[in-house]
């Protein structure tokens, strides 16, 4: 049976950071930011840890404003918005979210946090949630997220842990291989995939799945670099084809 989740280095980084948040002194801030290029497995790592800790997980969208974000958090928390006294306004929703987060003691994870940074009021809202609940919040975004957040000193100064996502390693590839490929993969083949991945866990995973398909078609019992030969692999770049030369014979 295939393992549900490979214990990649970025998963370990998130676990370690959250353990630090939980054990920190009460006088210290409780925000954490994981940042790195697309494809590094940030969301997957946060989702696994979120499931392990029963965290509230919300993936922010580009079109959302403050009320939509609060409504999505309320929905994730399983709170009802019907009946007399149910929160309707932004201040009421904020208070409800803070109260639930504080009483549950659970982590709030906000994926695609870059979309919050595009709107000053959204950053302030997340800080308000943290201040009102005094529970850890993990934001996940692209590699420039720490620099972007410097605009908001009141938020930036409350970040206890900055978590730079790490590029995929050979050890990661060894852990991913049995998840995505049904036949054994030699280290030289895995090193080849890692070298072509540009740091992306996603690209290594796609190529391992492609190797599994090829192995099934070819009847391979294992894959190494020599067996794979000159077959194409996915690198995230569109193939470049040489255009035919146009000869100008003049008038």
Phi, psi and omega in degrees: 000134181289142176295142182291322183218124176285138183277069183288165184298326180290330174294317178297322179298316180294316179301314181296317180297318181289327174298320177296322178297316183292327184263002182292160175295143184298339181279350183268153181293163188230027176262149176224145179231121172258131186220146179169169182298161176298143177090357182279357177087022182295311182296318179299315180298315181293324179295317179298312180295323177300317178294322180294326185257002183059040180287158170276126186239122179228129176262112185290145179247157186295331185271359185283146168249191184299315184294319179297317178300315179297319179297320179293322177294317178300317178297316179298327179283351180077021181276147181269141179245026179242158177092170182294134178086358178292142181295134181234320182275166178300314178300320179294318179296319179299314180297321180295317179296314180299316181297316181292319180296318180294316183288327181281331183070018184263158179283145171251124178250126178243102179278160183055046185294344177303329179293331175290325184291341178288348185226114183303322182293332179289319177298315179298324179296315180297321176296321177298320178298315179298313182295323182286329184260332184055040175237150183300143175231131177250120175258142183235130181200192185283176189295335182269005183303316179302319180293320179297323184286348178298341177295336183245085184301322181296330175278309185304320182288348179264003179277116181276326186223122172259125187242097178282118179297140184261146177295155181300139182245171176298321178297320175301315181298322176299323180285327180285330186306309180290343178285320189248348183231131185277350179243155180299143179243125180289155181300326181292328176287318179295320178297324176298315179294318180297318181296332181265357189274346183061031179089353189276121172298321183300318182292321176297318180296316179298317181291327175294320177295322177295321178297322178297317179296315180297318179299320179295320180291317184275348181077026179287147174259350178199163179233126169230180185297319181294320180296319181293323176063225184264016180297149182288151171232161181276123178242359181089357180251143178291142179296142180254125180246140180286127180282145178297142180286140178257122181265125180258108184272002179080179183278000000 
